[in-house]
Amino acid sequence: MELEHFLNNIIKTAQKEILDNPLKGLILVFEGLDGSGKSTQTELIANIFKKIGREVVISRWNSSKKISDAVKFLKSKKDLKPQTWVLLEAADLHERLRKDILPVVQRGGIAILDRYYYTSLVRGCIRGVDPEWINEIYKHVPEPDYIFYFKINPIISLSRVLKRSKELSVSDVFDIGEVLKFYESGQDLSFHENKLVNFYFFQRKMSELYDIIFKEYKDKVCILDSSKNILSVYGEIIKFLRDEKALTVFKTFKDMTYFIELPKGSLKVIGDIKVTMPCDYGFIPNTISEDLMEIDVLIGDNENSDLVIKFYHYNKKGEFSEIKYAIGFSSVDEAIKAYIQMYPNRKLKYETIDYKTFKEEINKEDDVRSIENLLKSYIGGKNGL
């Protein structure tokens, strides 16, 4: 009873602050099964918002510093009642909302949440907890602006979870409990005596409930096929946010979306050198360049032009670093003039291609530049990708 009193006090304290403060920014929620790719995409999307100067906070499930030690201790005992587990998760979320999430959103920033109260609702319902009681606990939490539902076959989800462990393979079922978290994988339930099969049934039930819940949200939910590769899912999220005007700095050229980092006429400053931009300059989302970042592009004013120039870009030391594409220019000379203005005294090497070839090049899914390296460049080489 003392524990429940402690948790309820955390929730009630947070609820007062939640109700008192208007929100100016955005709350983005990433929901789905374990292994569906949520954590990876939170990092990538956060990086995009940071690039355009927005304040961003990423908040993950059961990560509140105030109660994390209590959560770990109680989880280790493996004898929690389902209702107490729901209260633990609710206290965690309310405390993170109060301390970490809402202050950023109140200032106009972006909160990207890896799981929200839908996780608690789904898991609680599977354990037989009254959904009305769960909804009552969460009645004051703000509704997200957008929900990204990472829909995936539970079998694929399970395979990905197992691959996170270097010690186990999908066929190794005896020590599966060492990889799967006890409550998060439903080991307290009795769907099957084999822990691997039990986890599969738990994930399948979660998937069924997610489908039911998110049917009600319609326009607010972006349903993602997260069995696709990382960059394809990333591109779908970017497109949705752009269509919803949440990323207004994205523009289109013909059928291609690009992000403007430096608009035409703006001032580019590198050290003591100041250059007035002769054209729009930005990058193409959902692509990988040789520097393991997005492909850079110079955009001219002629959208009817099918001419594309590939500049083999060299740094000041004369070393090749990446390919930059120039599109929308009426002539090669016009594109070269813009490039030289942006990068004076650089080695000049280029070739011309047509727009169709350009689209094929930037959309290669079998590119030898590995996605793993791309993610390491964003996330700093964290495990569990």
N, C-alpha and C positions, 0 to 999 in steps of 0.2 A: 504493500500500500504506500510506503514511503517513496518508492521509486515512481509510482504512478502520480503521486502528488507532486513530486519534483518535475516530472515531464509535463504535467498539465500547467504548472506555473510558468514554465518556459513558453508554452504555446500561448497562454493568456497574455503574458507580457508582450510577446511579439504581435499578437492580434491588435492590441491598442495602437501600436506604432504603424502597423500596416494600414489601418483605417484612417489615420491622421494625415497621411502624406500623399499628395497627388503624384502621378508618374508621368514623366515627360519623354522618356526613352522607350525602348522596346524590350520585351521579354520573348526570347526564342527558346522553345523547348524541343529537345531531341529525345524521342521515346522509341522503345523497341526492345527486342530480346537481347540477351547477352550475345556478344559476338557479331552483332549486326552492323558495327562500324560507327556507332554514335561518337565514341570518344575521339576517333581520328578526325571526323568531320567538324567537331566542335573547335578543334585547334585550327583547322584550315579556314573555317568561316570567321573565327575570331581574328585571324591574321588579315583577312580582307578588310574588316571593319577598322582595324588598327591602321591599315594603310591609308584609309581616307580620313584619319584623324579622329575617330570616335573612341571614347572611353569604353573599354570592354571588360567584363568580368565573366570568367568561366566558373561555374559552380557544379560540383559533382555530388551524387547521391551519398548520404551518410558520411559527410566530410566536415561537419561542424566541429570546430576545435573544442567547444565547450563540453560536448557530450561524447566525443569520439572515444575517449578512454573507457567511459561507461559502456558504450556500445560494444567495443571490442571484448570487454570483460564478460558482459552478459551473453554475447554471442558464443563465447568460448564454452560457456556452461551448457549450452544446447538444451535448455529446458524452459525457454520462454513460452508463455502463453501467446497465442496469435494476437490477442488484443493488446498485450504489452509491446509486442513487436511493432504493431501499427503505431502505437504511441511514441515509441522510440524514433521511428522514421518521421513522424509528424513533428516531433520536437526538433529533430535535426533540420528539417526543411524550414520550419518557422524561425529558428535561430539564424540560419544562413540568410533567410530573407531579411531579417532585421539588421544583421551586422554587415553582410557582404553584398547582397543582391540589390535590394531596394535603394540604398544610398546612391549607387551608380545610376540606376534607372531614373531616380528623382532628379539627377543632374543632367538627364538627357542622354545617358549612355546606353549601351547594349548589354543585356544579360543573356548569356548562352548557358542553358541548364541541361546538363547531361542527366536526364530523368527528372520527372516532376511528380506531383501527387497521384498521377494516373498509375504510376508504378505501385504505390502503396494500395491504391484501390484494387488493382488487378490481383496482386499477391494476397491481399487480405481476403478478397472474395474467394479465392481458391482455397484458403484455409478456413472458410466457413464464417468469416466475420461479416456482420450485417453491413451492407454497403451504405445504408442510410446513416449509420453511426459514423462510418469513415468520412462520408461527405460532410457531416456536421462538424467534424474536427477541422476539416479543411475549408470551411465555408467562407472564411475571410481572406484566403490567399488570392492574390490577383490572378485573373485569367490571362494566359499568355496571348501575345499578339499573333504569334504563328507557332504551329506545332509541326514538326517534321517526324513523321512516323516511318521508322526504318523497318519495313516489312520484309521478312525473310523466312524461308523454310526452316523449321526447327532443326532439321538434320544438318543443314549448312551451318546454322548457328552453333550447334554442338561441336561440329568439326573445327570451327574457328577457335572456340574456347579451348579445345584440347591442344591445338597447335601453339597456344601461348606458352605451353610448358615444354621445355627442352627435354624433360625426362620421359614424357609419355607420348604415345601415338594414339590414333583413333582406335586401334585394335587392342590397346592395353587397358583393360577394364577393371583390373583388380585393385589398383591404388587410386582410383578415380576420385575418391574423397579428398585426396591431398591437393587436387587441382581445383575442384569445385567448392565454392563457399557453401557452408552448411545450409543457412536459411535462404540465401539467394538462389540456390539450386533446388530448393524444395526437399532436402534430405530429411526434414522433420515430418514429411508426409509419406504415405505408404502406397504409392502408385505401383511400385515394383520393388522386389528384393534387390535387384541389381541397381547400383547407384547411377550408372550411366543411363540405363533405360528409364529409371525414375526421373532423372533430369530431363530427358527427352519429353516425357509425358507432362512434366511441369511446364516446360517451355511451350508445348503445344497448347495447353490450356491458357497460358498467358496470351499467346497469339490470338486465340479465339476471342478472348475478352477485349483485347486491344481493338480488334476488328469491329466489335459491337460499339465500343465507346466512341471511336473516331468517326463512325458513320454520322454521328449527330453534329459534328463540327463543320462539315462540308468545306466552305471556302477558306476556313482558317487552317485547315490541315493540308500539308503536302505529303502525299503518300509516295514513298521512295522504294524502288526495287533494289534493296541493298545487297542482293546477290551479284549485282554488277560490280565492275571494278571501281576503285576508289575515285578516280577522276571523273568517271561518268556520273556517279552519285553527287560529287561535288558540283559538277556542271548543272545538274537539275536543281540543286539548292540555290545556286547563284541565279539561275533563270527565274525561279519562283520569287526570290527576293527582289529581283529587278522588275518583274511584272507587277509586284505589289508596291512598287515605288519605295521600297526600303533601301535600295541601293541605286539612288538616282544618278550617281556619277558613271553609270554604265550607259554606253550608247551602242548603236548598231551601224554597221557598214554592210550594205547588201543583206546577207543572211547571217552575219557574224557579229557576236557581241564582244565589245572590248571595254576596258576600263581606262578612263583618262587620268593619267597622273599629272601631266603638264599640258594644259590647253594652249592652243595657238595664241601667240601674243603674250603669254606669261613669261616670267623671268626665271631662267634656270641658273642657279648659282653653284659653282663647284670651286671651292677655294677662293682665289682672287678673280676667277673668270666668270663673267656674267654674259649669258646668251639669251636673246629674245627668241622664243620658240617660233620657228617658221611654219609649224604645223602642229596638229594634235599629236601627243605622244603618250603611249600607255602600254597595257599588256592584255593578253587574251586569256581569260579564265579557262580552266579545264585543259591546260596544256603544260608541257614541260620543256624548258630550254636546256641548253648545254650547261648552264650555271645552276641547274636544278631549281630554278624559279620559273615563273610563267614566261611565255614567249613575248618579247617586246615588239612593238609595232609603231611605225610612223604612219600617220593617216593624212592624206591630202584631201583636197576639196572636191575631186571629181569622182563621184560615186558610180558613174557609168564606166569608168576605166577598168579593164580586165588586166592591166599591166601590174605585175608584182616584181619588186626588186628585192633580192636576197643579199643583204650586206653581211659579209663575213667580218664580224666586229672584232677589232684588236684593241687591247688596252694600251696604255701609254708606253709600256715596255716593249711593245711590238708582239705581244703574245696573243694568240687567238683565244677569245673567251666565249663567244656565242654568236648565233645568227640573229640578226634583226631584220624584220620584213618592212618594206615600204609599200603601202597600198593607196589607191585613190589619187595617184599622180598621173598627169597627162603625158608625161615623157620621162625617159630615163634621166635626162639632164636635170629636170626639175627635182626629181627625187635625190639625185646626187648632191645638188646644191643645198637642199634641206639637211641632208645627212652631214655634210661638211660643216655647215653652220653650227650644227649641234655638237659635232665632234671634230674640232679643228686639229690639223697636224697629226691625223691618224693614218695608218696604212689603209689604202682603199682597195678593196677586193669585193666584187659583186657578180651576180648573174641575174638574168631575167627569166621569169616563168609566168604562166598565166594564172588567173584567179582559181580555176578548178584545181590545178596542181598544188597551189598554195593551200587550199582547204584540205586536200588529201594529206599533205605533209604535216600540218599542225594537228590533225585528228588521228594520227597513228596510235593505235592501242597497243601494238606490240613493240613499242619503242624500247631500245636496249638500255636507255637511261632509266634505272630502276625506280619504282615508286617508293621502295623502302628508303632509298637515299634522299628522295624528295622530302619524305616525312621527317627524316632525321634532321634535315636542314631547318624545318619548321619547329620541331618539338625538342630537339636536342638529344636525339638518340634514346628516347625512353623505350623501355621494354613493353611488351604486350600489345604491339601494333598488329 
